[in-house]
């Protein structure tokens, strides 16, 4: 009888020990994955920011831009970057309001149309600014460089 009880206690202790080890290792793996995801996200954001500079360097080399052309292009890009930061806040607001509509149990088409029309002017401003910036860049280039620019654009399109 004592042997049976001690076997049961031993089995119970072994089982609880194994369960404890299993859950602690699982939580360690989950914790590790969480850190890796955060690191990868930070790394991705870092890489994403760098690809624009890297693409610009490639474009300069591919188009064989002069120093003067490079300075003018940098000026246009800096201006465009500053302008985009203003549009970013507006787009965050639009996406937040769109998310509220998406999370509703029934889709409110009239609500979305009203929201879209509310931001329509800003969408047009963004598109117009993008085209103006591209036009300004093209005016810096000669005809041969313009043709190469369009080829480069197709190659690097993401």
Backbone bond lengths (Angstrom), bond angles and torsions (degrees), N, CA, C in turn:
res aa  C-N    CA-C-N  psi(-1)  N-CA   C-N-CA  omega(-1)  CA-C   N-CA-C  phi
1 X - - - 1.450 - - 1.535 110.12 -
2 X 1.320 117.26 -45.75 1.456 121.18 179.18 1.521 109.53 -64.98
3 X 1.315 116.71 -36.91 1.460 121.64 178.82 1.525 110.80 -62.97
4 X 1.357 115.23 -42.41 1.460 120.14 178.92 1.531 110.76 -63.81
5 X 1.318 116.78 -42.26 1.458 121.49 -179.79 1.527 109.54 -66.28
6 X 1.316 117.71 -43.99 1.455 119.68 -179.63 1.522 111.39 -66.59
7 X 1.353 117.05 -33.56 1.472 119.64 175.36 1.527 110.25 -64.07
8 X 1.342 115.72 -43.48 1.467 120.43 179.75 1.529 110.65 -64.08
9 X 1.323 116.43 -42.48 1.461 120.67 179.60 1.528 109.47 -65.90
10 X 1.320 116.19 -42.55 1.466 120.87 178.57 1.523 111.36 -62.41
11 X 1.338 116.09 -44.25 1.465 120.79 178.87 1.529 110.26 -64.18
12 X 1.334 115.28 -42.07 1.455 120.18 179.31 1.530 110.76 -63.20
13 X 1.317 117.20 -43.31 1.458 120.97 179.12 1.527 111.01 -64.61
14 X 1.319 116.07 -43.39 1.463 120.57 179.40 1.526 110.73 -63.05
15 X 1.331 115.81 -43.61 1.468 120.55 179.31 1.528 110.52 -62.46
16 X 1.329 117.14 -45.73 1.472 119.29 -179.22 1.526 110.72 -66.99
17 X 1.323 117.21 -35.77 1.460 120.43 177.07 1.529 110.95 -63.78
18 X 1.320 116.10 -46.05 1.469 119.99 178.81 1.527 111.66 -63.73
19 X 1.332 116.72 -41.48 1.478 119.70 178.29 1.521 110.54 -63.08
20 X 1.324 115.95 -42.09 1.465 119.77 178.18 1.514 111.65 -60.67
21 X 1.319 116.20 -43.54 1.465 120.27 178.90 1.527 111.01 -64.93
22 X 1.322 114.96 -41.76 1.464 119.75 -178.96 1.526 110.85 -62.05
23 X 1.339 116.85 -48.68 1.457 119.63 -177.31 1.526 112.22 -69.86
24 X 1.330 117.20 -35.20 1.460 118.35 178.80 1.524 110.95 -68.84
25 X 1.330 117.58 -38.06 1.465 119.14 178.05 1.527 110.45 -69.54
26 X 1.337 116.32 -36.26 1.468 119.33 178.23 1.521 110.62 -64.21
27 X 1.340 117.09 -43.24 1.461 119.19 -179.93 1.525 110.98 -67.14
28 X 1.337 116.57 -33.72 1.469 119.78 177.40 1.523 110.05 -65.92
29 X 1.338 116.36 -40.19 1.471 120.12 178.33 1.522 109.79 -65.57
30 X 1.334 116.29 -44.11 1.467 119.76 179.70 1.520 110.50 -62.72
31 X 1.332 116.77 -40.45 1.465 120.44 178.49 1.520 110.15 -63.87
32 X 1.315 116.06 -43.56 1.458 120.98 179.62 1.523 110.32 -62.09
33 X 1.307 116.10 -42.35 1.473 119.10 179.15 1.514 110.72 -62.69
34 X 1.316 116.47 -39.06 1.463 120.02 178.72 1.512 111.19 -61.27
35 X 1.326 116.99 -42.73 1.462 119.77 178.51 1.515 110.66 -65.21
36 X 1.323 116.24 -42.84 1.462 119.50 -179.11 1.521 111.49 -62.76
37 X 1.325 116.47 -39.33 1.462 119.74 178.63 1.519 109.98 -63.12
38 X 1.333 116.41 -42.91 1.467 119.90 179.33 1.521 110.46 -63.76
39 X 1.333 116.51 -41.47 1.458 120.19 179.23 1.518 110.88 -65.75
40 X 1.333 116.30 -42.87 1.466 119.83 -179.80 1.519 110.80 -64.73
41 X 1.342 116.63 -39.41 1.459 119.99 178.78 1.519 110.30 -63.01
42 X 1.320 116.44 -45.53 1.468 120.15 178.89 1.522 110.18 -63.42
43 X 1.320 116.18 -40.93 1.459 121.03 179.47 1.524 110.51 -64.16
44 X 1.342 116.36 -42.69 1.462 120.42 179.87 1.518 110.57 -62.30
45 X 1.322 116.67 -43.66 1.463 119.99 179.28 1.516 110.36 -62.38
46 X 1.317 116.23 -38.59 1.460 120.52 178.34 1.522 110.35 -64.87
47 X 1.329 116.53 -45.00 1.465 120.38 -179.93 1.517 111.26 -66.00
48 X 1.329 115.89 -39.18 1.458 120.03 -178.43 1.529 110.23 -61.23
49 X 1.312 116.33 -41.37 1.451 120.50 178.25 1.512 111.76 -65.68
50 X 1.303 116.91 -34.99 1.454 120.92 -177.73 1.518 113.79 -76.95
51 X 1.318 117.70 -25.87 1.464 118.07 -176.27 1.524 111.72 -63.61
52 X 1.318 117.45 -30.01 1.468 119.31 179.33 1.530 110.41 -67.29
53 X 1.332 115.71 -43.10 1.468 119.53 178.34 1.519 110.16 -66.17
54 X 1.326 115.87 -40.75 1.466 120.67 179.64 1.541 110.26 -64.47
55 X 1.329 116.73 -43.35 1.467 120.22 178.26 1.527 111.05 -64.33
56 X 1.341 116.38 -36.87 1.466 119.36 179.10 1.527 109.96 -64.31
57 X 1.329 116.48 -42.53 1.467 119.75 178.24 1.522 111.06 -62.71
58 X 1.322 116.00 -40.61 1.467 119.66 177.76 1.520 110.49 -63.75
59 X 1.337 116.49 -41.82 1.454 120.95 -179.46 1.527 110.53 -63.39
60 X 1.326 116.61 -43.25 1.471 121.37 179.33 1.529 109.44 -57.99
61 X 1.309 115.44 -45.27 1.467 120.33 -179.11 1.532 110.75 -68.59
62 X 1.339 116.92 -44.48 1.456 122.16 -177.27 1.530 111.77 -64.27
63 X 1.337 116.41 -41.59 1.469 120.63 -178.14 1.526 112.78 -86.93
64 X 1.318 115.95 -9.97 1.473 121.66 -177.87 1.529 110.55 55.64
65 X 1.328 114.45 56.90 1.463 120.32 -178.22 1.522 110.83 -75.03
66 X 1.322 115.09 143.64 1.469 120.37 175.25 1.532 108.22 -76.47
67 X 1.315 116.75 169.57 1.467 121.40 178.70 1.525 111.05 -59.90
68 X 1.323 115.48 -41.44 1.467 120.60 179.84 1.527 110.62 -63.47
69 X 1.330 116.58 -44.61 1.457 120.66 178.64 1.529 110.52 -62.78
70 X 1.317 116.54 -40.55 1.467 120.52 179.42 1.525 111.34 -61.40
71 X 1.322 116.44 -43.09 1.463 120.32 -179.64 1.526 111.03 -64.51
72 X 1.326 116.74 -42.34 1.461 120.30 178.88 1.533 110.75 -64.32
73 X 1.334 116.20 -41.77 1.473 120.71 178.90 1.531 110.15 -62.95
74 X 1.325 116.89 -43.51 1.465 120.63 179.41 1.522 110.59 -61.15
75 X 1.329 115.67 -39.70 1.461 120.37 179.11 1.526 110.75 -62.39
76 X 1.316 116.59 -44.87 1.470 121.32 179.36 1.527 110.00 -63.83
77 X 1.317 116.63 -44.33 1.468 121.20 -179.49 1.529 111.45 -64.37
78 X 1.313 117.49 -39.55 1.465 121.23 178.42 1.523 110.24 -64.28
79 X 1.317 116.13 -44.47 1.465 121.37 178.09 1.531 109.73 -61.39
80 X 1.318 116.78 -43.87 1.471 121.10 -179.91 1.526 110.46 -63.74
81 X 1.316 116.62 -40.05 1.460 121.12 180.00 1.526 110.80 -63.18
82 X 1.320 116.39 -43.24 1.460 120.65 178.54 1.527 110.92 -64.28
83 X 1.302 115.91 -39.41 1.464 120.46 179.99 1.532 110.79 -67.01
84 X 1.340 116.54 -38.52 1.463 120.76 179.99 1.523 112.13 -62.94
85 X 1.320 117.16 -34.00 1.470 118.97 -179.84 1.527 110.77 -62.64
86 X 1.308 116.79 -34.04 1.468 120.19 175.51 1.514 111.80 -67.01
87 X 1.299 116.66 -38.24 1.462 120.81 179.79 1.530 111.63 -73.45
88 X 1.325 117.53 -28.24 1.465 120.82 -177.55 1.517 111.95 -59.45
89 X 1.314 117.38 -44.37 1.463 120.42 -178.52 1.522 110.54 -63.63
90 X 1.306 115.71 -40.78 1.454 120.29 178.50 1.533 110.66 -63.74
91 X 1.320 116.49 -41.29 1.469 120.47 -179.72 1.533 110.73 -68.70
92 X 1.328 118.06 -35.19 1.462 120.66 176.69 1.526 109.85 -61.93
93 X 1.320 115.89 -41.93 1.455 120.65 178.76 1.530 110.60 -63.57
94 X 1.327 116.44 -43.88 1.466 121.01 178.75 1.528 110.37 -60.98
95 X 1.330 117.20 -46.21 1.466 120.58 -178.37 1.529 111.72 -66.02
96 X 1.329 117.34 -36.17 1.464 120.48 177.90 1.528 110.43 -64.22
97 X 1.323 116.01 -43.38 1.469 119.67 179.14 1.525 111.07 -68.86
98 X 1.313 117.08 -35.26 1.468 120.70 176.82 1.521 109.98 -65.74
99 X 1.321 117.05 -38.90 1.460 121.80 -179.95 1.522 110.91 -61.18
100 X 1.338 116.08 -39.91 1.462 120.21 177.86 1.530 109.69 -60.44
101 X 1.318 116.69 -42.24 1.472 120.30 178.51 1.527 111.31 -65.61
102 X 1.315 116.96 -37.54 1.464 120.89 -178.99 1.524 112.20 -69.99
103 X 1.312 117.11 -31.52 1.464 121.10 -177.87 1.522 113.00 -79.86
104 X 1.324 117.36 -11.41 1.466 120.65 178.88 1.531 109.61 -68.68
105 X 1.321 116.37 152.37 1.468 119.97 -178.01 1.532 111.55 -67.28
106 X 1.325 116.71 -33.70 1.468 121.11 175.68 1.523 109.03 -119.03
107 X 1.320 116.02 138.91 1.463 119.72 -179.05 1.514 109.70 -75.54
108 X 1.311 115.90 128.84 1.459 122.96 179.83 1.530 108.39 -98.27
109 X 1.326 115.83 92.02 1.461 120.43 -176.75 1.523 111.75 -65.02
110 X 1.308 116.68 -40.20 1.467 119.50 178.81 1.530 110.69 -64.80
111 X 1.325 116.03 -38.17 1.452 120.34 177.75 1.520 111.09 -63.43
112 X 1.353 116.54 -42.52 1.458 119.71 178.66 1.522 110.76 -65.91
113 X 1.324 117.02 -43.48 1.469 120.07 179.25 1.529 110.99 -60.77
114 X 1.327 116.35 -40.02 1.469 120.11 178.38 1.531 110.20 -65.81
115 X 1.334 116.19 -41.97 1.465 120.73 178.62 1.527 110.87 -63.67
116 X 1.322 115.87 -44.66 1.465 120.70 -179.54 1.526 110.61 -63.44
117 X 1.321 116.81 -43.59 1.468 119.05 -179.93 1.526 110.68 -67.07
118 X 1.331 117.40 -29.10 1.465 121.41 177.39 1.530 110.60 -64.83
119 X 1.320 117.13 -34.98 1.465 122.06 -178.18 1.530 112.67 -98.61
120 X 1.304 117.94 -0.05 1.461 121.98 -175.80 1.521 112.99 -56.02
121 X 1.303 116.82 -41.48 1.466 121.11 -179.85 1.530 110.77 -62.57
122 X 1.327 116.47 -41.02 1.467 120.08 179.37 1.524 111.28 -68.46
123 X 1.338 116.91 -38.67 1.470 119.83 176.44 1.524 110.00 -60.38
124 X 1.318 116.22 -41.69 1.465 120.87 179.17 1.527 110.53 -65.67
125 X 1.328 117.25 -41.08 1.470 120.58 178.06 1.522 110.94 -61.29
126 X 1.339 116.41 -43.16 1.468 120.27 -179.88 1.526 110.90 -62.30
127 X 1.333 116.20 -47.13 1.458 120.53 -179.78 1.524 110.74 -63.52
128 X 1.322 116.59 -42.40 1.456 121.23 179.37 1.527 110.97 -62.85
129 X 1.329 116.62 -43.77 1.460 119.80 -179.83 1.519 111.13 -64.40
130 X 1.325 116.43 -39.37 1.468 120.44 179.19 1.528 110.68 -61.93
131 X 1.303 116.76 -44.30 1.467 120.94 179.91 1.532 110.56 -67.48
132 X 1.333 117.51 -40.42 1.465 120.64 178.43 1.524 111.27 -62.43
133 X 1.328 116.46 -41.51 1.469 120.41 178.65 1.522 111.17 -63.11
134 X 1.313 115.43 -44.28 1.465 119.89 179.52 1.531 110.35 -63.91
135 X 1.313 116.12 -40.57 1.470 121.00 178.55 1.529 110.20 -62.25
136 X 1.332 116.03 -43.49 1.462 120.04 179.66 1.532 110.66 -62.40
137 X 1.324 116.50 -38.77 1.467 120.08 177.80 1.522 110.98 -64.95
138 X 1.316 115.77 -41.39 1.465 119.72 -178.80 1.522 111.48 -66.28
139 X 1.334 117.38 -30.58 1.462 120.52 -179.03 1.534 111.61 -69.34
140 X 1.294 116.68 -21.46 1.467 121.56 178.28 1.530 110.75 -76.00
141 X 1.330 115.54 -28.81 1.466 121.39 -173.77 1.525 112.62 -88.16
142 X 1.336 116.08 152.54 1.467 119.47 171.56 1.535 108.43 -83.42
143 X 1.331 117.36 176.27 1.469 121.29 -174.41 1.529 112.13 -59.09
144 X 1.308 116.85 -44.26 1.468 120.92 -179.20 1.536 110.27 -62.84
145 X 1.316 115.62 -43.47 1.459 119.95 179.25 1.531 111.70 -66.53
146 X 1.342 116.39 -34.59 1.461 119.68 178.23 1.529 111.03 -63.24
147 X 1.333 115.74 -43.37 1.465 119.40 178.22 1.524 110.40 -62.12
148 X 1.335 115.95 -43.42 1.461 120.39 178.55 1.539 110.78 -65.53
149 X 1.320 116.37 -34.18 1.464 121.13 179.03 1.523 110.52 -60.15
150 X 1.340 116.65 -45.54 1.461 120.25 -179.77 1.525 111.19 -66.53
151 X 1.320 117.75 -36.36 1.467 121.01 175.89 1.529 109.74 -64.72
152 X 1.312 116.02 -45.05 1.461 121.28 -179.99 1.526 110.30 -61.63
153 X 1.308 115.87 -41.18 1.458 121.36 -179.76 1.523 110.93 -61.22
154 X 1.327 116.19 -42.50 1.479 120.12 178.80 1.520 110.38 -66.09
155 X 1.327 116.82 -38.70 1.471 120.95 -178.96 1.518 111.83 -65.03
156 X 1.309 116.75 -42.87 1.461 120.67 -172.56 1.517 113.63 -94.33
157 X 1.320 117.51 3.58 1.461 119.89 -179.00 1.522 110.04 -60.48
158 X 1.296 116.56 131.89 1.468 121.55 -177.61 1.501 110.25 -99.10
